[in-house]
Each structure stands twice: as structure tokens, then as C-alpha cells.
Amino acid sequence: MVWLIFLFQGFYALVPNTPLAGEMDSNKHSHNHISSIKVLGDTLRLEEVEVFSPPLDKYTHGQQIKTIDQENLRDFQGLGLSEVLQQRTALFLRQYGPGMLASLTMRGTSAGHNAVFWNGLPINSPSLGQTDFSILPVGAFDEVSLHFGSGGALYGTDAIGGAVHLNSKLKFGKGHSFQTDSNLGSFGRWNQQLQYGFSDEKISLRTRIYRNIAENDFPFRNLARPGTPVERQEHAAIQQEGFSQDLAFQIKPNQLISSSVWYNQTEREIQPVMGSNTLDVQQDKNLRWVLDYFNFSGKITWNFKTGLVKEQLTFNASENSTSQFFLIGDLDWEFSPCISSKSGVRFTHIQGDLSTYTTEENRIELYQSTNLKLRDDLNVSINLRQFVYDGILAPFTPSVGADWIIFSKSGDELKFHVNGARSFKLPTLNDRFWVPGGNPDLLPESSWSGELGLSYLLKWSNLRINHQLTHYRMWVDNWIIWLPQGNFWSPENIREVHNKGLEYAFDADYLLGSWAFEVQGNYNWVRATNQTNISENDRSAGKQLPYTPIHNFQSLFGVSRGMIKSYVNYHFTGSRFVATDNVAQLPAYMLWDWGLRTGELQLGALQGRIGFQVSNVFNTSYQVMRLRAMPGRNYQFNIQIRL
Amino acid sequence: MDDAPQIPLGEFEKGVLIMNEGAFGANDGEVYHYDPASGEIKADIFEKKNGRPFAGLIQDMVASEGRLYLVANTGKVEIVDPRDFASIGAVSSGLDISRSLVTANQKVYISDWGPYDANFASPESYIAVVGQLDGGTITDKIPVSSRPEGMYVVGNQLLVACTAAQKMDVISLNTEERSKSLDVKGGPIRFFEAGGNLYLFSRDASKVYFHEINRSNAEIIGTKTVNLAMSTFNFTLTENAEMLIITSTGWPEFNDAIASVNINSGEVLSASIFTGSGLYGIGYDADRREIYVADNNGFQGNGTVIVLDQSGQQQKTLAVGRGPSGFMFK
């Protein structure tokens, strides 16, 4: 029971401006390495106060976090998070068709090499080791934060290439509110969400219910048939329903409880690869619940957290279920203006009831984070984590990072950041226990990584420009791959991969009279080089990993005047090899999107916004994954009404 | 003087066609051509000729009636001109998990596992009938025992090896109905001829069986049992009544080997003339007396063909497509 003494949560702390901020010390620290997508035309209601904004970046000096806020999520109402990441970042997702499986690759790592959190709970499937970003519908969370780079010491397993955080954002003092969001689009798309909320100074409640459907009967050129006729995609329909309930309650001036429940259910006809006539269907049911208790006493913040993540994946008639129960706690302590510390423990109990095996597992993690303010312009984060699963020690994961403000004057700032970290990924339950082929002797995949970068912020009159450039290197060992072994496939710790890359981000705002201009761009250059031949005849060593584009670029240009905002989004994905020996590759593609949206409209007691987007404006025929059809030009119209 | 027009040989009329099955879920099966005389390899000859990918997993490659049939287990058959691989036609609707093909009476018969049931069994297996040699629509589906594979036409009867059911089904081509279903030892996969006799190759975990078939009444008249454990369905005939069979130890060593067996006596001549891993197909070039072995390289990338001499000594390797699994020597 010793661990109960140390019950803490990993990265939460309160920020200034919460109702409780007066009773505690704010965790002030540099945010300059956070880039936030700009809000176009948001209306700030001063009487409203955000309940929590847990600063994910508190112990992340030396690393980058990018946040996509509600305003920018709105254009994607009801669509999968995969669509947001593809259109608003330079990240690459391996997407098997619109609304089909979409797995994220960060910094050239594989699908399961990024950790995904919902309100602080890890939600990667313990059996599959990854998250399908197509079935995380926009609208069920308020904010998305992307942590680039190794985060094993901060987040635990999976965070080799980075981490994704989905957070709910509640407010106090809003009174009653009702909101409906609709998104109508091509190919039978209709996303509908209803939301009711109530909050006063002490309590905040919000209920959401949604239903998203798409027929996905888009035309495509069927390369598998003689004459390559243009056909309508069949067997790719999606139906998704869900609800969420959020609650925050200020028990006392220094105590707070918050809780969220999210149930999501997605039924998909699995879009067949061209040339196949498969009629597979998949149903995903996900239930997530989290409960936080915060206690603020002086310079100390206690956080006790518990939660549940249940998932049931039914592929045709094959049913696979897992449950994760969490007990988490941490103590965040401001020792002095120069030193802050967080100590915590996370206990996880996992139950797996898969189609070919059942298993249980207990995991416990101890972690320690420390921030040192060595000088006004030099901040250091040191993170340590030890993870134990069923009595087996995972690799000890330390990380050290620093931000150094080289130059700061009149709002202009030049900053250098550096970070070194170790991370790991546990073999998934399927890797270890699947029958046949599961390999219980697998070791965790482990990585070492280092990065350094510069950011430069320029403010001049009506112009603001921000550049960030990061170079990273990563060495991943014991990479697990499944290989055919006789009559079945079995995983082995066989591969070693070296990654290196550049990440460049640019954003600028310019005001010219009543016109406002916004430009942002992201470019990723990724080399992920396999070091291992699995056999004498293998020709994979020294080659780029499959489906890992070397170049990825995304940019958005926006202009607004008065109530109307318009934007153009451009996305370039470089060519991708389809296999490890780099023989066959898919061509690069460019996509353009155009959108128009209004600011706040008022009609009597009603408020609202309207948006319209044309995706793939030039009707480009492209494939993200080989022979997986993707839609051409398509349209979406979204409307939000609030009462 | 010979006035007959000189018809030039087609690009692929001589040499070795290498069937690359492709990787599951990727539908990247393709055919490579290898010219043993020049050493030249031509990749993706279907796509290069037809301007579109094969888009399927190639299960079998059958030359018949002046056509080459490429059978995809992803549910289609592409029909090409064997001289240049130009597309002639296809069967692209109505198939599920097609496995092999024969032609008879100007019709095409395609063995198909049918859709999987909830337990990934194949209770709805069938032989699809297509009325034209150039493909088109399926006119009939003849139910057969579970998981039909290789077929053979004798007279007006179609013999079907049904692996999971451990049966040899016999279909009357007159009525296009199953006339009988015979139990066989082991899981049967493919028919072969040797010494003028017709055999059905069958196997289980510890033995290989050669079931001899009477061509006139489609009955099994005898079985030779070979004491060869851990055999696979991959075999080829060489010379002097010799058959080469790929074996695989499975868990935990996963060592593959090529065993040599005398068909007449059923004796294992050598349990291992060659060893490797990921051995996925085998063929024999009778003209050059060379053994071709396919290594799938774990399906992570493209595969390799290893060329051996008759004694099993490696002569060379060829970089080929994804999941090489079979050969056709011309």
C-alpha cells in the first residue's frame, strides 16, 4: 500500500485564471515553444472561467507541443481526428480509405509508437498497441495537443515517436447553454451533435450526444478491372453514435472534482482493397471514464485520478475485448521559484478477452519530474520513469531537456531547445499471447533519442512571425515485426531502426486595416532507416521504412474581414515505399482545400456560425495506401447554433 | 522455299514466368519474367503491359487453350495472352477465394473456397463455371467439399482435390453436378502425372500420400505412403521419378528444407538437399536441370528466387516480387 502515499497524475497542474488559482501557486513557466493554431474570430466572454487547463507542457522543456483548438476543430465536426491531423499538420497517417483504419506515424516510427491520452488516461488498445484515429470523432473532445518526440519518461509505454492528448475543456459561470452542430457533406455524410450545458461558479455540467453517418459511395477509378472503369465505392459505409458527460464540481475553495464519461460506437463496412470482394464489417465500442480529485494546499497540488477504458472490437464474428482500470496519483510541489517537482505512480490492471486467448496483467509505474530554473533564460526539465509489468522491468526511461532564451527584446525572442530521452513500447497483448504465434518472450521495444532546435518569434507592428526548426535523431531497437513461421505468423524482436529528421513550423499573422491575414506551414523531413536484414536474402537493411514519406508539407493561408473568413489549405505527401526493400512506391500527391466560415452570427436569442469547405478542390486521384481508393472533390457544410 | 509467315516469338513465350503471390491485404501480386539465357529479369509484366496493377494475390497460374489464366485468391481471374501478357479478359465478379482453374469443353472451371464462416471454415466451397474461355460472368456454382484446390479433367469428369474435407470430389461435366465424393488420407492439394499414371498429392503432419487414380472410373486404386514429416503442399517433379517437397519444422526452429522422394517407391531419398527459411515455392527447369526455390523473405519486402543445381547446390539468386510462390518454365 506504499504506493497509495504517492498517488499522483503525470502531467497535470493547474494554470492561472482558474477559480482556484488564487489559492495556489501558479505553475508559471515558459510557453514559448508551444504553437497554437490561431483562433479566427473567437468571442471571449469574460465572465466565463475555464475549469481546468492542465498544462501538458509543464515538464517538457526542450520539446514541442502543438495544440489544435476548438475553433479549428469545428471545420471537421463529426469527422475522424485523422482528417484533422492530415489537413492541419504535416503528420502522416496510414489511412486505408476515408473513415477506415488510420494509424499515426510520428518521426518515422510505426503505428503503435505514439501514446494517445484522453483526459490523461492512456487509450491505446493494449491488445493492438495503437489507436484508430478514424474513430475518434471531432466534437467529442475540445482540444487536441500533439507532443512531438520521445515521451516515455512523461507518458509511459508507446510514446516513442510522440503523444497525442485529447482533452475536455469545461467552464464555470456560463449558465445554461444549448448547442447543435451539423455537418452535411458529399457521399452521404451527415454528422449531428447536440449539447446541453449548465455551469455556475461551483459546478459545471455538459452532456453531448452525437451521430455521424457516411455512405462513402464516392466515385473512384477501379484499377483492378480491365479498362479501369470509374465506379462507385461499395461497402464502405460508416455509422457512429456516442455520448459524453462532463462534470466539474468545486467542493471547497481548495478542492475540486472533475469527471468525464465518453461512450463511442462505430460500425463500419470495411472498404475492400481494389481487386478484392471482401465484405468485412467491424464494430468498435469504446467506453471511457475518468475521475479526478484535486487538492491545492499552498505550494502543493495533489491529484488523485481513477478511470476505466473498455473497448470491444468485433471484426465479422470475431469478438475482442479489453478493459483497463487505472489508479493514478501525483504530488506537484513548488519547492522554490526555481524548482518544481512532481512525483507519482500509475497502477493499471488490464483484462483481455480476445478471440483466441484471455489474459490479465498488472502494471505499475513510478515517475518523477523536476523543473529547474537555472537562470531567467534557462529552464531544464528532468523526467524519470520506471515501468513494471507483471513483475518484469521495462527499460528505465530518463529524459533531460532544456530551453534557453538566447535573445529576448520587445516581444522578439530567439530560443534554443535541446532534449535527450529514452522511451519504450511494451509488446502488445496480441504480440505475446495471440494463438497461434504469440511470443511471450518478447522484449519491450526501446529507443534513445535526441533533438535540438531553434525558435524565433518576431513581433513588429501588425506583424507576428514565428519559426521553429527542430532536428532529431532516434535509435529504436528490438522493433517487433510479425514474420511467417511455418503455418502461422509470429512476432520477433528483430529490427533496429535509425531515424533522423527535420521539423519546420512557420506561422504568421498580419493585420492590414480591416483585413487580417494568417499563414502557417509545417514541413517534415523524415529518414527512418531499417538496419536489419531478417535473412540472408532480405534486401531491407539501409532502406526507408515502408509507408513513411520522406517529405510531408502542409500549409494554410487564411484571410478574414469582418464576419467572413476564408482559407486555402495545401497538403503535400511525398512518395512512399510500399515494402521494406524500397522497390515499389506510391507517387506523391498534393491536395488543396478551400473553406469559408463566418464569425459569430446573431439572430434574436440565437447565435451561431456557418462554414463551408471544399476538400480536394482539384479532384486529385490519389492513394494514401496502395490500392485503397480515396475520394475526389467533396463538399461539407457545417452550421452551429447556440442558445 | 518456305512461304509460311515468320511469326516472331512473343516476349514471354520462352523463359521462366515467376508467380509472385503478393502480401495479404496489399493485393500486390505480380508476375516476373526471367530469361535464363541472358539473365535478364523483367518485373511486373502484367502492369507494364496493361497499364494497371494486377491488384490481387496470385494463387495459381494456368496455361490452357492458348491463354494464360492468373487466378487470384482475392476473388478474380485475369486472362492474358501468354505471348505478351496483354489482357484478354477477366472473371471479376462473383468469386470469393479462388484457388485454381481448368478448362474443358470451352468452359472455365474455377475452384473457390467460398466465403469464410464465423470460424474461418469454408462450408460453402464451390466450383465456379464460366461459359467462355475469355472470362465473363459466372453461369453456375457447383457445391463441393470444403476447400477445393487443384483439379484435373479425365474424360468428361472433373476431379477436385478438397483439402479441408480430405475428399476427392468428382463432378460430371455433362450435368455439372457432383457425382461422388471419395475419402482420401491426408489433405489433398494437387494432381500430378508420373510414369503415365495419375496421382493425387496429399499430406498430413507426419506423412505424404500419393493416391493413384484410375482415369476411366475416377476411383482411387492405390496409395503410396511416404514417411516424410512436416511436409508442405509445395512440391515439384524432376527426373527419374523424383519429387522435391518443401518441409518446414515449424515452432520453434522454423527451419525449412527440400526433401527428395522417389515417387515409385515412396522412399525418402534425402530429407534435406537444401535448407533455408521462408521457402514458399519450388519448380524444376527440365531443360537446364535446375531447381528454382522461392524465398518469401518474410513478406516484409520482395522475395528471392534461389536457383540450385540438381544436387541442391546454390547457383545464383534472383531478386523477384513479393511472395514468390510458383514457376512456369517454357
Contacts between the chains, C-beta under 8 A, distances in Angstrom:
chain1	res1	chain2	res2	distance
A	223	B	52	4.8
A	223	B	53	5.8
A	223	B	55	5.8
A	224	B	27	7.5
A	224	B	52	7.5
A	224	B	53	7.5
A	224	B	55	3.5
A	224	B	56	6.9
A	224	B	76	7.2
A	224	B	92	7.2
A	225	B	90	7.0
A	225	B	92	5.4
A	226	B	50	7.9
A	226	B	87	5.3
A	226	B	89	6.9
A	226	B	90	5.3
A	226	B	92	7.6
A	228	B	51	7.9
A	228	B	52	5.4
A	273	B	25	6.6
A	273	B	26	7.3
A	273	B	27	4.9
A	273	B	55	7.8
A	273	B	74	7.8
A	274	B	27	6.7
A	274	B	55	5.1
A	275	B	27	4.6
A	275	B	53	7.9
A	275	B	54	7.5
A	275	B	55	3.2
A	275	B	56	4.4
A	275	B	72	6.9
A	275	B	74	5.6
A	275	B	75	8.0
A	275	B	76	6.4
A	276	B	27	6.2
A	276	B	56	7.2
A	276	B	74	4.3
A	276	B	75	6.1
A	277	B	74	7.5
A	277	B	75	4.2
A	277	B	76	7.7
A	277	B	93	7.5
A	277	B	95	6.9
A	277	B	96	6.9
A	278	B	74	7.9
A	278	B	75	7.9
A	279	B	115	7.7
A	316	B	116	7.8
A	316	B	118	7.0
A	317	B	118	3.5
A	318	B	118	7.7
A	481	B	298	7.7
A	481	B	300	6.7
A	483	B	298	4.3
A	483	B	299	7.8
A	483	B	300	7.5
A	484	B	278	6.7
A	484	B	296	6.7
A	484	B	298	6.2
A	484	B	299	6.2
A	485	B	250	7.1
A	485	B	251	6.9
A	485	B	254	4.6
A	486	B	248	4.7
A	486	B	249	7.2
A	486	B	250	3.6
A	486	B	251	6.8
A	486	B	254	6.0
A	487	B	248	7.7
A	487	B	250	6.6
A	490	B	251	7.7
A	534	B	297	7.1
A	534	B	298	5.1
A	534	B	300	6.4
A	535	B	277	5.7
A	535	B	278	6.4
A	535	B	295	7.3
A	535	B	297	6.1
A	535	B	298	6.8
A	537	B	278	8.0
A	537	B	295	5.0
A	537	B	297	5.6
A	537	B	303	7.8
A	537	B	304	3.8
A	537	B	306	7.4
A	537	B	317	6.3
A	538	B	297	4.9
A	538	B	298	7.1
A	538	B	300	7.0
A	538	B	301	6.8
A	539	B	297	7.6
A	539	B	301	6.2
A	539	B	302	7.2
A	539	B	319	6.7
A	540	B	297	8.0
A	540	B	300	6.0
A	540	B	301	5.2
A	543	B	301	7.8
A	578	B	26	6.9
A	578	B	28	6.8
A	579	B	23	7.4
A	579	B	28	8.0
A	579	B	300	6.7
A	579	B	301	4.3
A	579	B	302	6.4
A	579	B	322	6.5
A	580	B	300	4.4
A	580	B	301	4.0
A	581	B	297	7.8
A	581	B	300	7.7
A	581	B	301	3.1
A	581	B	302	5.1
A	582	B	301	7.7
A	583	B	43	7.9
A	583	B	301	7.0
A	583	B	302	5.3
A	584	B	28	6.9
A	626	B	26	6.1
A	626	B	27	7.7
A	626	B	28	6.6
A	627	B	26	7.4
A	627	B	27	5.3
A	627	B	28	7.9
A	627	B	53	6.9
A	627	B	55	5.8
